C-alpha cells in the first residue's frame, strides 16, 4: 500500500473489516488498478477493540464523505475547502493521500448509520468526540454551517452515544458570533451557575478534553485536540471577564 503511509500505513485494526473495510477496500483497490478488492482485503480481520491511528483517520475520511454528501451533491469548491482543512491538520503530503481516498469514497453509496455503528463499537468516547470535533471543522471550513451538514453530524453523534451536553459543547464555539451563551454551553453549565460552579465546570471540561486522552491517535489528531482544549480555556476566560472573576 505504498503511497498511503499516513492514512493506511498508520496501521488498521478493526477498520479492515465491516462496512468501513468494504468502502476503503473499494477506494484503495480502485486507486491502484481500478479493480476493487485486489489491493486491499476487506475481510473482517480486526483482532481487538483498540483504535489505531489508521483506524481513526480512515473513519474520519468516511465521515467527511457523509458530511459532504449531505445535500445530495458534491462540488469542486467543496473539495478545495476540504483539502485546505486536510492540509491544515495533516500536512501537504497527508492531505494529498487523503484526497485520493476521499474522492473514491464520494463515488460510493455510504450508509452513515452503518459506518457510525461500526465506529461506535470500537472507538472510545474521547476519540469519538474528537471525530465529531473534526466534522464540525469540515462543515464550517467554508465559513457557513448548512442545516443538512449539521443534521448529519447530529445523527452521527447520536449513534456514537455522545451526550446532548457534550454535543452542544462541541458545537458551541462555532456559533460564538450568534449565541451569547456559547461559553456556558462549551463548559456544559448555565448562565445562572454560581462562580464556584463555573470553576468546577471548567476543571471538569479541562480534564474531559485534555489532549493526552487521544495520545494513541497520532500527533496530528493530538494537535487538533489541543485546539479544542484551548477553546475550553477561551470559554472560561470569556465568562471570567464578563463576571469580573479573578
C-alpha positions as CSV (number, residue, x, y, z in Angstrom):
1,X,0.0,0.0,0.0
2,X,2.8,2.3,-0.8
3,X,1.8,5.9,-1.2
4,X,-0.8,5.8,1.6
5,X,1.6,5.8,4.6
6,X,-0.2,8.4,6.6
7,X,-3.7,7.0,6.1
8,X,-3.4,3.3,5.9
9,X,0.2,2.6,6.7
10,X,-0.6,4.1,10.1
11,X,-2.0,0.7,11.0
12,X,-5.5,-0.6,10.5
13,X,-7.1,-2.9,13.1
14,X,-10.9,-3.1,13.2
15,X,-11.3,-0.8,10.2
16,X,-10.1,-3.7,8.0
17,X,-13.5,-5.3,8.4
18,X,-17.2,-4.4,8.4
19,X,-18.7,-1.6,6.2
20,X,-15.7,0.7,6.6
21,X,-13.3,-2.1,5.4
22,X,-15.6,-2.7,2.3
23,X,-15.7,1.1,1.5
24,X,-12.0,1.6,1.9
25,X,-11.2,-1.7,0.1
26,X,-13.1,-0.4,-3.0
27,X,-11.4,3.0,-2.7
28,X,-7.8,1.8,-2.4
29,X,-8.3,-1.0,-4.8
30,X,-9.7,1.3,-7.5
31,X,-6.8,3.8,-6.9
32,X,-4.2,1.0,-7.5
33,X,-5.6,-0.7,-10.6
34,X,-9.3,0.0,-11.0
35,X,-10.2,-3.4,-9.6
36,X,-11.6,-3.1,-6.1
37,X,-10.7,-5.8,-3.6
38,X,-7.4,-6.9,-5.2
39,X,-5.2,-4.3,-3.5
40,X,-6.9,-4.4,-0.1
41,X,-8.5,-7.3,1.7
42,X,-11.7,-6.0,3.4
43,X,-12.5,-9.3,5.2
44,X,-13.0,-8.9,8.9
45,X,-9.5,-9.1,10.3
46,X,-10.0,-7.0,13.4
47,X,-8.3,-8.6,16.3
48,X,-9.2,-6.2,19.1
49,X,-11.1,-3.1,20.2
50,X,-8.1,-0.8,20.4
51,X,-8.3,2.1,17.9
52,X,-5.1,2.7,15.9
53,X,-4.1,5.9,14.3
54,X,-5.0,4.4,10.9
55,X,-8.5,3.3,12.1
56,X,-9.2,6.8,13.3
57,X,-8.0,8.6,10.1
58,X,-9.8,6.2,7.8
59,X,-13.0,6.6,9.9
60,X,-12.6,10.4,9.6
61,X,-12.4,10.2,5.8
62,X,-15.6,8.1,5.7
63,X,-17.4,10.5,8.0
64,X,-16.2,13.5,6.0
65,X,-17.7,11.9,2.9
66,X,-21.0,11.6,4.7
67,X,-21.0,15.3,5.6
68,X,-20.0,16.3,2.1
69,X,-22.8,14.2,0.5
70,X,-25.4,15.6,3.0
71,X,-27.0,17.9,0.5
72,X,-27.0,15.3,-2.3
73,X,-24.2,16.9,-4.4
74,X,-20.5,17.4,-4.1
75,X,-19.0,20.4,-5.8
76,X,-15.4,21.0,-6.7
77,X,-15.3,24.1,-4.5
78,X,-16.2,21.8,-1.5
79,X,-13.3,19.5,-2.3
80,X,-10.9,22.6,-2.4
81,X,-12.2,23.7,1.0
82,X,-11.8,20.2,2.5
83,X,-8.3,20.0,1.0
84,X,-7.4,23.1,3.0
85,X,-8.8,21.5,6.1
86,X,-6.7,18.4,5.5
87,X,-3.5,20.4,4.8
88,X,-4.0,22.4,8.0
89,X,-4.5,19.3,10.1
90,X,-2.4,16.7,8.4
91,X,0.2,18.4,6.2
92,X,0.5,18.6,2.4
93,X,1.6,15.0,1.9
94,X,-1.1,13.6,4.2
95,X,-3.7,15.8,2.5
96,X,-2.9,14.6,-1.0
97,X,-3.1,11.0,0.1
98,X,-6.4,11.6,1.9
99,X,-7.9,13.4,-1.1
100,X,-7.3,10.4,-3.3
101,X,-9.1,8.1,-1.0
102,X,-11.9,10.6,-0.3
103,X,-12.7,11.2,-3.9
104,X,-13.2,7.5,-4.4
105,X,-15.4,7.3,-1.2
106,X,-17.6,10.1,-2.5
107,X,-18.4,8.0,-5.6
108,X,-19.8,5.2,-3.3
109,X,-23.1,4.8,-1.5
110,X,-22.4,5.1,2.2
111,X,-24.8,4.1,4.9
112,X,-23.9,6.7,7.5
113,X,-25.7,4.8,10.3
114,X,-23.9,1.5,9.5
115,X,-20.4,3.0,9.5
116,X,-21.2,5.1,12.6
117,X,-22.3,2.0,14.4
118,X,-19.0,0.2,13.5
119,X,-17.1,3.2,14.8
120,X,-19.2,3.3,18.0
121,X,-18.4,-0.4,18.6
122,X,-14.7,0.0,18.7
123,X,-13.7,3.7,19.4
124,X,-13.6,5.1,22.9
125,X,-15.6,8.2,23.9
126,X,-12.8,10.7,23.8
127,X,-11.8,9.6,20.2
128,X,-15.5,9.8,19.1
129,X,-15.8,13.3,20.4
130,X,-12.6,14.3,18.6
131,X,-14.1,12.8,15.4
132,X,-17.2,14.9,15.8
133,X,-15.0,18.0,16.5
134,X,-13.2,17.4,13.2
135,X,-16.6,17.1,11.4
136,X,-17.6,20.5,12.7
137,X,-14.3,21.9,11.4
138,X,-15.1,20.4,8.0
139,X,-18.7,21.6,7.9
140,X,-17.6,25.2,8.8
141,X,-14.4,25.3,6.7
142,X,-16.3,27.2,4.0
143,X,-17.4,29.8,6.6
144,X,-21.0,28.6,6.7
145,X,-22.8,25.7,8.6
146,X,-25.6,24.3,6.4
147,X,-28.5,22.7,8.1
148,X,-28.1,19.5,6.1
149,X,-24.5,19.2,7.3
150,X,-25.4,19.9,10.9
151,X,-28.2,17.3,10.8
152,X,-25.7,14.6,9.5
153,X,-23.2,15.5,12.3
154,X,-26.0,15.3,14.9
155,X,-27.2,11.9,13.7
156,X,-23.7,10.6,13.7
157,X,-23.1,11.9,17.2
158,X,-26.3,10.3,18.4
159,X,-25.2,6.9,17.0
160,X,-21.8,7.4,18.8
161,X,-23.7,7.8,22.1
162,X,-22.4,11.4,22.5
163,X,-24.5,13.0,25.2
164,X,-26.5,16.1,24.2
165,X,-24.5,18.2,26.6
166,X,-21.2,17.1,25.0
167,X,-22.6,17.7,21.5
168,X,-23.7,21.2,22.5
169,X,-20.3,21.8,24.0
170,X,-18.6,20.7,20.8
171,X,-20.9,22.8,18.7
172,X,-20.9,26.0,20.8
173,X,-17.6,27.6,19.7
174,X,-18.7,27.5,16.1
175,X,-21.6,29.7,16.9
176,X,-20.0,32.2,19.2
177,X,-20.9,35.1,16.9
178,X,-24.6,34.4,17.2
179,X,-25.0,32.7,20.6
180,X,-24.3,34.9,23.6
181,X,-24.3,31.8,25.8
182,X,-21.7,29.9,23.8
183,X,-19.1,29.9,26.6
184,X,-21.5,28.4,29.1
185,X,-22.5,25.7,26.6
186,X,-18.9,25.0,25.9
187,X,-18.4,24.4,29.7
188,X,-21.6,22.5,30.0
189,X,-23.0,24.9,32.6
190,X,-25.7,27.6,32.8
191,X,-25.6,31.4,32.9
192,X,-27.3,31.0,36.3
193,X,-24.5,29.0,37.7
194,X,-22.5,30.4,40.6
195,X,-18.9,31.5,40.2
196,X,-17.8,28.3,42.1
197,X,-19.9,26.1,39.9
198,X,-18.4,27.7,36.8
199,X,-14.9,27.0,38.1
200,X,-15.8,23.4,38.8
201,X,-17.3,23.1,35.3
202,X,-14.1,24.4,33.8
203,X,-11.9,21.9,35.7
204,X,-14.2,19.1,34.7
205,X,-14.2,20.0,31.0
206,X,-10.4,20.6,31.0
207,X,-10.0,17.0,32.2
208,X,-12.5,15.7,29.6
209,X,-10.8,17.4,26.7
210,X,-7.2,17.0,27.7
211,X,-5.1,16.2,24.6
212,X,-3.5,13.2,26.4
213,X,-6.8,11.3,26.1
214,X,-6.1,10.8,22.3
215,X,-2.4,10.2,22.6
216,X,-2.7,6.9,20.7
217,X,-4.2,8.5,17.6
218,X,-1.0,10.3,16.5
219,X,0.5,13.8,16.7
220,X,-1.9,15.2,14.0
221,X,-5.0,14.3,16.0
222,X,-3.5,15.4,19.3
223,X,-2.7,18.8,17.7
224,X,-6.4,19.2,16.9
225,X,-7.4,18.1,20.4
226,X,-5.1,20.7,21.8
227,X,-7.1,23.3,19.9
228,X,-10.4,22.1,21.5
229,X,-8.6,22.3,24.9
230,X,-7.7,25.9,24.0
231,X,-11.3,26.7,23.3
232,X,-12.3,25.4,26.7
233,X,-9.8,27.9,28.2
234,X,-11.2,30.7,25.9
235,X,-14.7,30.0,27.1
236,X,-13.7,30.1,30.8
237,X,-11.7,33.4,30.2
238,X,-14.8,34.9,28.5
239,X,-17.0,34.1,31.4
240,X,-14.5,35.3,34.0
241,X,-14.1,38.6,32.1
242,X,-17.9,39.1,31.9
243,X,-18.3,38.3,35.6
244,X,-15.2,40.0,36.9
245,X,-13.8,36.8,38.3
246,X,-10.2,37.0,39.4
